[in-house]
């Protein structure tokens, strides 16, 4: 097996893993948005999905502009994770889980028994 074949195999495997994770993320966010009474299809629309995440966290839509400001966008993202946890009836610990281990905690929100508190 030549180096180019090995490289192609690694790139191909990487692509399929990336694609599987992307599809999983879309399904999870679709379900989270649906639980909150928001359109699930918004999970696949760039920028609009950030707007829906703001609505999920019960924050104003103009905060979308804050995502354009370096460093401020990091602070806003942290606030959103904790607000989303709170709006699903979860505590600060779950907010940290969403922030640092979102690939585990967002599926728990999506497929678990958590209810969105309107």
C-alpha positions as CSV (number, residue, x, y, z in Angstrom):
1,X,0.0,0.0,0.0
2,X,1.5,3.3,-1.0
3,X,1.6,6.4,1.0
4,X,-1.1,8.1,-1.2
5,X,-3.5,5.2,-0.6
6,X,-2.9,5.3,3.1
7,X,-3.5,9.1,3.1
8,X,-6.7,8.7,1.1
9,X,-8.0,6.1,3.5
10,X,-7.3,8.3,6.5
11,X,-8.9,11.3,4.8
12,X,-11.9,9.2,3.8
13,X,-12.4,7.8,7.3
14,X,-12.0,11.3,8.8
15,X,-14.7,12.6,6.3
16,X,-17.2,9.9,7.3
17,X,-16.7,10.4,11.0
18,X,-17.1,14.2,10.5
19,X,-20.2,13.6,8.4
20,X,-21.7,11.3,11.0
21,X,-21.0,13.8,13.8
22,X,-22.5,16.6,11.8
23,X,-25.7,14.6,11.1
24,X,-25.9,13.7,14.8
25,X,-25.5,17.3,15.9
26,X,-28.2,18.4,13.5
27,X,-30.6,15.8,14.8
28,X,-29.9,16.7,18.4
29,X,-30.3,20.5,17.9
30,X,-33.5,19.8,15.8
31,X,-34.9,17.9,18.7
32,X,-33.9,20.6,21.3
33,X,-35.4,23.3,19.2
34,X,-38.6,21.3,18.7
35,X,-38.9,20.7,22.5
36,X,-38.8,24.4,23.0
37,X,-41.5,25.1,20.4
38,X,-39.1,26.5,17.8
39,X,-38.8,25.3,14.2
40,X,-36.5,22.2,14.1
41,X,-35.4,22.9,10.6
42,X,-33.7,26.0,11.9
43,X,-30.8,23.8,13.1
44,X,-29.6,23.5,9.5
45,X,-29.7,27.2,8.6
46,X,-26.5,29.1,9.3
47,X,-26.9,32.3,11.4
48,X,-30.6,31.5,12.0
49,X,-29.6,28.6,14.2
50,X,-27.7,31.1,16.4
51,X,-30.8,33.3,16.5
52,X,-32.9,30.3,17.6
53,X,-30.3,29.4,20.2
54,X,-30.7,33.0,21.6
55,X,-34.5,32.5,21.7
56,X,-33.9,29.1,23.4
57,X,-32.0,31.0,26.1
58,X,-34.7,33.7,26.2
59,X,-32.2,36.4,25.1
60,X,-33.0,39.2,22.7
61,X,-32.3,38.7,19.0
62,X,-30.0,41.7,18.8
63,X,-27.4,39.7,20.8
64,X,-26.7,38.0,17.5
65,X,-24.6,41.1,16.7
66,X,-22.5,40.5,19.8
67,X,-21.3,37.2,18.2
68,X,-19.4,39.4,15.8
69,X,-17.3,41.0,18.5
70,X,-14.2,39.1,19.4
71,X,-14.0,38.0,23.1
72,X,-17.5,39.2,23.7
73,X,-18.8,36.3,21.6
74,X,-17.1,33.9,24.0
75,X,-18.8,35.5,27.0
76,X,-22.2,35.5,25.2
77,X,-21.8,31.8,24.3
78,X,-21.0,30.9,28.0
79,X,-24.1,32.8,29.2
80,X,-26.2,31.0,26.6
81,X,-25.2,27.6,27.8
82,X,-26.2,28.4,31.4
83,X,-29.4,30.0,30.3
84,X,-30.4,27.0,28.2
85,X,-29.7,24.7,31.1
86,X,-31.8,26.9,33.4
87,X,-34.7,27.0,30.8
88,X,-34.8,23.2,30.7
89,X,-35.0,23.1,34.5
90,X,-31.4,22.1,35.0
91,X,-28.8,23.6,37.3
92,X,-25.4,25.2,37.1
93,X,-23.6,21.9,36.9
94,X,-25.6,20.9,33.8
95,X,-24.7,24.3,32.4
96,X,-21.0,23.5,32.8
97,X,-21.8,20.2,31.1
98,X,-23.3,21.9,28.1
99,X,-20.4,24.3,28.0
100,X,-17.5,21.8,28.2
101,X,-19.1,18.5,27.2
102,X,-21.9,19.6,24.9
103,X,-21.6,16.5,22.7
104,X,-22.8,14.5,25.7
105,X,-25.1,17.0,27.5
106,X,-27.1,18.3,24.4
107,X,-28.2,14.8,23.5
108,X,-29.3,14.4,27.1
109,X,-31.4,17.5,26.7
110,X,-32.7,16.4,23.3
111,X,-33.7,12.8,24.2
112,X,-34.1,13.0,27.9
113,X,-37.1,13.9,30.0
114,X,-36.2,17.6,30.4
115,X,-39.0,19.9,29.5
116,X,-38.6,23.5,28.2
117,X,-40.0,26.0,30.7
118,X,-41.8,28.7,28.8
